[in-house]
């Protein structure tokens, strides 16, 4: 029986891994790198932008393609972030030259014809992107900037294709708090500009793996809105505390997915446990030790057998007495994180894992 459980867990892990790989494989590797670089630029994450740019260059992106993406983004994220990211790119290229690493500069944009009309071309591009003519009559000058400069001057440059530009834009806006209407509009625009449905649905997976859970969540929400799909539950934690790896070793004792991030646990430090919305562990009992929970992100629940549930919020501390039957986990609509460690540990300490928390009981919790 125990061997069967272990085999089931291995199969589950392989299936999850293959699902993720298959989702990403719908977008080629260069577009994945563009998505990552754009989202990190918008997030202002200069530290992680360095390895992201290096990875993109290693996998065939050219310096001019990355430069084009970062230059385009000034229209969406502002000059400060765009210039900071261009500075990172410049330094990465210089460092690679010193190390003798292959770095392809690539062709620059093709020259525009002498009679090129940026306003006319930009109006046509904007109409295709939005699916209908768009005139921002409240702010005519902004309307002109959008048409003539962004969709005219910038989109006319051939260094990136129109679908690549929209992947860059959707990924970047996913890193911006409070820009959901623009994100939804650009998911629609991405479809209109030739980004395939599979590529659009691959963006959240790329962002989750390389940028952050919150950015991926924003992208998923916008995509679900545009496609009429089920909305993702809850909002992820903001990344202050590490999420860690999928909790495969104890998955059989959890409903939903949880993640473990040991924080120097080998030397007595705590373990950070992350629960997705709706995830909770089975009823269980700790023998010859006291479990301590320190809640740090999101909202969750703790309950002792025969007692009312206790809501868990950041700052809540629970010391679970030895021998007490209990469970803990996330609320239905929120990701949740708590630190945990064992105190007053005696020789022979152990844990008895018991029955799951009944859905009929859990769904009554607010």
N, C-alpha and C positions, 0 to 999 in steps of 0.2 A: 504493500500500500504506500509506504513512504517513498519507494523508488518511483512509483507511478506519479505521486505528487511532484517529485523533483523533475521528472520528465515533462510533466504538464507545464511546469514553470518555464523550463527551457524552451519548449515549443511556443509558449506565450511570448517570451522575449524575442524569439526569432520572428514571429509573426508581426510584432510591433515594429521591429527593426525593418523588416521588408516592406511594411506599409509605408513607413517614413521614406525609405529609399525610393520606392515606387512613386510616391508623391513628388519627390524632388526630381526624379528622372524625367518628369514631364517638361522640365525646363532645362535647356542645355547649361553646361557649367559656366560659360561666360556670362550668361544672363543671371545666373545665381550670384556670381560675384558682383555684378552691377547692382543687384538688389541689396546685397549686404553693404556694399560701400555707400550707396545712397542713404540707407537707413542709419548707418553710423554717422555719416556727415550731418544728417538732420538732428540726430540725437546729441551731437557735439562730443561724441566719444572718440577723442583723438587717440587715446591709448590703443584701443582695439582697431582703429583705422589702419595703423601701420601694418600689422600682420594681414589684415584683410586685403590691402592693396598689394602686398607682396604675393599673397595667394592668387589674386587675380592675374598679376603679371606672369606668375609661374604657369598658369593654366591658359595663357594665350591672349589675355586682354592686352591691348596696346596702351602705351602711355597716353596717346591722344584720345583714345576712347574714354579712359578714366578722367582725363582732363576735361573732356566735353561734358561728361555727366556731372562733374563737380561744378563746372561753370554754369550749366543749365540750372542747377539747383539754387543759385542765388535768387532766382525769381520765386522760389517756393520757401526757402529757409533763410534768406537774407544774405547780404554780403559777408558779415562776420564769419558765419559758419562755412560759407563757400570758400572764402580766402584762407581760413584756417586749414581746411581740408586740402586745398591746392598747395599750401605750404608743406603739409605732410607728404603729399605726393612728390613734390620737388625734392624733399630730403630723402625719401625712400629711393628715388631714382639715383641720387648722388651716392647713397650708401651702396646700392647694388653695383654701380660702376666701380667703386673702390674694391669691392669683393669679387669683381669679375663675373657677376651673375648675368645671365642673358636677359636683356630687357629690350623688347621691340617697341620702338617709338611709334611706328605705323603712319599711314597717310593722314594728312590733315584734310579738312573739308574742301570739296571742289569749289572753285571760284564761281560766284553768281554772275549771271549775264548782266551786261551793262544796263539793260532796260528793266531789271528786276524791280518789282513793285511789292515791297514788304507788306504794306497794308492790305493789298488785294490778295496776296498769297496767304497771309496770316488769317484773313477773314475766311478763306476757303478751308484752311486747316482747322480752325476753331469750329466751323460748322460741321465738319466731318467728325471731329472729336466729340462734340456735344450732341450730335444727331439732329440739330436744327439750328437756324440762325440765332445768334445771341448778341444782344446789344445792351450794354450796361449804361442805361440812360441816366441813372442817378449820378454816376461819376464818369463823364465822357472821356476825360483824360486817361483814367485807368483803363477804360475800354480800348483806347488807342494803344496804350502800352501793351495790353494783352494781345491785341491783333497784330500790330506792326512789329513789335519787338520780340515778345515771347514766341508767338506762333508764326511770325513772319521771319525775323532775323535768325532766331535761335533754331527753330524747327527746320529751317531750310538747310542747315549745315548737315552735310552727308556723313559726318564721322560716326554718328549713331543713326540707326533706323528709327522710324516713328514708333514701332512696337517697343524697341529698346528704351526709347525716351519715356514711354508711359510706364514701363516696368520700374524705371528709375523714379518716376514721380510718385507712383502708388507706394513704393517701398519707403520713400522719404517721408511722405505725409503720414504713413503709419507710425512714424516716430514722433509726431507732433501732437501734443495734448490739445483737445478742443477743436480739432479740424475735421471732425467727422463728416460734415456736409461736403467739404471739398474732396475728402477721401472717397466717399460714395460716388461723387461725380466723376472722379478719375478712374474708378473701377469700371464704370460705364464707358468712359472714354477709352480705356484700354481695349475693351472689346471692339469698339468702333474703329480703333486704329490698328487692328490686326493681331493683338495679343490673343492667343488661343485660350479657350476656357480652361484647358488643363494647365497652361502656364499661369493663369491668374490664380487658380486654386493651389498652385505650388508655392506661391509667394509666402503665405503664412508659415509653412514648414521651413523654408529657407531662413526667414527672420527668427523663428523660434530657436533654430540651431545655432545661429551666428550672431544675433543681436539681442533678443530678449523676449520673454513671454508676453509682456504687455504690448509690445509692437506687433507681435504675431496675432494677439487677441484683437487689436484694433482692425488689422487687415481682415481677419476672419469675420468680424461683425459686419464690416462694409461689404464684403463679398457675399455674405449670407443675405444681406438686405437687397443687393442688386439681383441675386439669383433666386430670391424667394425661398431660401433654405432655412433650416432651423438655426436660430441664433446660438452662439456659444454661451455656456453658462458662466456667470460670475466674471469678475475681473481678476487677473493674476496678481500676485504680489509684486511689489515694485522693484524687486531685485536687491533690496538692502541686505537680505539674508540669503545665503546660497541655497539653491534648489536641490542640487545634488543629483544622484542617479535614481532611476526607477527602482522601487523597493521590491525587487523580484523575490528576495529571500523570504519575505513575509506576505507576499501578495495573496496567498491563500487565506489569510486572516483579515483581509480588507475587502470592503465593497468600494469599488472605484480605484483610481490610481493614486499612489502616494510615492514620495521621493525622499531619499535619505542623504544628508550631507554631514558626515562626521566632522566635528570641529575640534581636532586634536583629542578625539575620544580615547585614543590609546594611552594618553597621559592624564586621563580623568576629565577631559573636556566634554561638553554636551554634544548631542546629535540634534541637528535641525531636521524636523520632519515637516514636509510640505504635503498638504492634502488638496486635491482638486475639488471643485464644488461637488457636494454630495458624497464625498468619500469619508468613510469612517471605519474604524477597526471593530472587530468582534468584541463581545464581552470577554473580559479576561481578568486573571488574578495574578498578582505578583506575590511570591512567597519569600520571606526572609530578606526583604528590602523595601524601601519606600521610593516610589517614583515621583519625581518632581517635574511639573510642566510649567514652562515660562512662555506665555503667549506673546508673539512678536509681530505678526502680520495677519490681517484679514479677520474673519469672524468664524467661530466654531462652537462646539458644545462638548460638555463633559457631564457624565451621569454615573452615579453610584446606584447599585441595585437597591430598589425600594425607595429611592429618593427622587426629587424633582431634578430635571436637567438644569445645568448651570451654563449660562452663556459665557463664551470665552472671547475676550477682546485683547488687543495689545496692552500689556501691563498686568494682565491677570496671572496670578501664580497659584497653582494647585499642587498640594502635597498629598499624594494618594497613599493612605495608610496600608500597611502590610496586610495581605489577606482579604482586601476589599474587592468585590466584583464590580467592574466598571467598564466604560467605553469612552472614547473621545474621537473627535473628527471635525470636519468642516460643516458649515451651514450649507443649505441647498444652493444658495446663490452667491457663494463667496469662496475664493481660495483661502487657505488658512495655513499658518506656520506656527509651530511651537518648538522651543528647545526642550530637550528632555535629558535627564540624567538620573542615576540611581544613588540613593543615600542610605546610610545605615545597613549596608550590605553585609550579610552574614554568610558563613560557609554553607554551600548547598542551596543558594538562592536559585529560583526558577520562576517560570511563567506558565500558567495553564491557559491555553486559548480555548474559548468556549463558543457558544452559538452566535450567529450574526445578530445584529440589531434589526428587529423586524421593520420592514418598510412602513407598515401601518402606524408604528410608533414614531419613526423618524420623520415622516412627511407632515406630522402634526406640529413639528417645531417650526417657528417662524424663521 
